[in-house]
């Protein structure tokens, strides 16, 4: 695992609830919870965290949108099977 991912996961383990989908906001949160002297390193970590949070939200929305379809499909299969 590369340095950016490792550092990002370490920060997320303890402070995940403080981060969101906004890159600038995530940089401010990093300033509050960690001392990162390198501007480039801080930007990379904030960028990775932003990407990670957006991906999690997108996956959660996908799961939620697929569940009703799967349930409807199962119900229609069960009702079709009972009619036979």
C-alpha positions as CSV (number, residue, x, y, z in Angstrom):
1,X,0.0,0.0,0.0
2,X,1.4,3.4,-0.9
3,X,2.1,6.2,1.5
4,X,-1.0,8.3,0.6
5,X,-3.4,5.4,1.0
6,X,-1.9,4.3,4.3
7,X,-1.9,7.8,5.8
8,X,-5.5,8.4,4.6
9,X,-6.7,5.2,6.1
10,X,-5.0,6.0,9.4
11,X,-6.8,9.4,9.5
12,X,-10.1,7.9,8.4
13,X,-10.0,5.1,11.1
14,X,-10.3,7.7,13.8
15,X,-12.0,10.7,12.2
16,X,-14.1,9.4,9.3
17,X,-17.3,11.2,10.5
18,X,-15.6,14.6,10.1
19,X,-14.9,14.2,6.3
20,X,-17.2,14.8,3.4
21,X,-17.4,15.1,-0.3
22,X,-15.8,18.6,-0.4
23,X,-12.0,18.7,-1.1
24,X,-11.5,22.2,0.5
25,X,-13.5,21.1,3.6
26,X,-11.4,18.0,3.9
27,X,-8.2,20.0,3.8
28,X,-9.5,22.1,6.6
29,X,-10.4,19.0,8.7
30,X,-6.9,17.7,8.1
31,X,-5.4,21.0,9.4
32,X,-7.4,20.6,12.5
33,X,-6.6,17.0,13.3
34,X,-3.1,16.5,12.0
35,X,0.2,18.4,11.4
36,X,1.1,18.0,7.8
37,X,3.9,20.5,6.8
38,X,4.0,19.6,3.2
39,X,1.2,21.3,1.2
40,X,1.5,18.7,-1.6
41,X,1.2,15.8,0.8
42,X,-1.8,17.4,2.5
43,X,-3.5,18.0,-0.9
44,X,-2.9,14.4,-1.9
45,X,-4.3,13.0,1.3
46,X,-7.3,15.3,1.2
47,X,-7.8,14.3,-2.4
48,X,-7.7,10.6,-1.7
49,X,-10.0,10.9,1.3
50,X,-12.5,12.9,-0.9
51,X,-12.4,10.3,-3.6
52,X,-12.8,7.5,-1.0
53,X,-15.8,9.2,0.6
54,X,-17.5,9.9,-2.8
55,X,-16.9,6.3,-3.8
56,X,-18.5,5.0,-0.6
57,X,-21.6,7.3,-1.0
58,X,-21.9,6.2,-4.7
59,X,-21.7,2.5,-3.7
60,X,-24.3,3.0,-1.0
61,X,-26.7,4.8,-3.4
62,X,-26.2,1.9,-5.9
63,X,-27.0,-0.7,-3.2
64,X,-30.2,1.2,-2.2
65,X,-31.4,1.6,-5.7
66,X,-30.8,-2.0,-6.6
67,X,-32.6,-3.5,-3.5
68,X,-36.1,-2.5,-4.6
69,X,-35.6,-3.9,-8.1
70,X,-34.3,-7.1,-6.7
71,X,-37.2,-7.4,-4.3
72,X,-39.7,-6.7,-7.1
73,X,-38.1,-9.3,-9.3
74,X,-38.2,-11.9,-6.6
75,X,-41.8,-11.2,-5.8
76,X,-42.8,-11.4,-9.4
77,X,-41.0,-14.7,-9.8
78,X,-42.6,-16.1,-6.6
79,X,-46.1,-15.1,-7.7
80,X,-45.5,-16.5,-11.2
81,X,-44.3,-19.7,-9.7
82,X,-47.4,-20.0,-7.5
83,X,-49.7,-19.5,-10.5
84,X,-48.2,-22.5,-12.3
